Amino acid sequence: MKRPLKNLDNTYKIFFIALVLFIIAAIYYFTENKGTISQRRFNFAVESTEKIDKIKISSANQKLTLVKENAQWKINGKYIARQRLVDNFLMALNRIQISTPLSANEKKQTAEILEKEGRLVEILSNKRTLRKYYVSTPDINTNKTYMMMVKRGEPIVVRIPSFKGLVAELFITDENLWRDKTIFDYQPQNIKAIHVEYPKEPSNSFEVIHLSDGTFALKNEAENIFVEDFEVKKVVRYFTYFQKIAFERIEKELSEHKKDSLLMSAPYCKISVTDVENYTNSITIFRKPAEQEFDEFGNKITFDYNRAYAIFNQNNELIIIQYYIFDPLLKEIDYFR
């Protein structure tokens, strides 16, 4: 009679062990799956940002597309982007983390707001979408940034470690804020010729040329002759001035009528730089009217002494430049004599 009891005890032990193992396996299975789902829903960060070659940021009235072409980022197929700004943005995309979860009531309300008023962000690599999510704007909340994956996500508050600003402010849709403002940025040895023209005072116009044998030439544009006696050191130094020359901002306040009148008037100066590959960049500068008629000493002010209007590469987009940046370039032919 005892043997069947012993066999029964063994049976219960085996059943108990199997049950425990089943429970452990079930817990492990569901925990892992839950973790995977959570990761999929809330993993906004991109680990390998070097693989990103396209970024889309869309709002209700603006759309920005950044595309990487030959190691250079372009904005909406028109402008070169500021590399430092793009690098900082990619770093931010890599470091996004979950900050705090939302309550059930907050989730529903925030999700609706994000879909209607948030910015839609899509990050791609080789035409494959890596991430696609909504980001709140500073108008939605000035203290927190919400993110939510498209379709399968839930809204959540995010942060970037060591970043004290609002994460939402990094997702800029204004193309002008992304733009590289560089006008000229040349190493001296890469410049072939510099042409400076003063339409109202043609006698001041000139061209300096770096010849193939390593020597330099100065041409009098008004008389169309080369100058024999000039200071070569000044010409060589002048070639070094064309580095990191940038404009200040896009002019948005001038009316179309005033802009058209300005562009039809004679410019103050035009500077063209041709590199060793025969590519030319040029800027046309117009005097900006003074905001005051007289200075503090009672002298009449004929133009703004701090800023001027300009056109870069004849694209009819009016920009503002600062004289303290461009003054070293605004030489006249007598400077070299």
Helices and strands as residue ranges (DSSP letters): H 2-42, G 49-51, E 54-58, E 63-69, E 72-75, E 79-80, H 83-95, E 97-100, H 104-117, E 119-125, E 128-135, E 145-149, E 156-159, G 167-170, H 175-178, E 182-184, G 188-190, E 191-197, G 202-204, E 206-210, E 216-220, E 225-227, H 232-239, E 245-246, E 249-250, H 256-264, E 269-275, E 280-287, E 307-312, E 318-322, H 323-326, G 327-329, G 333-336
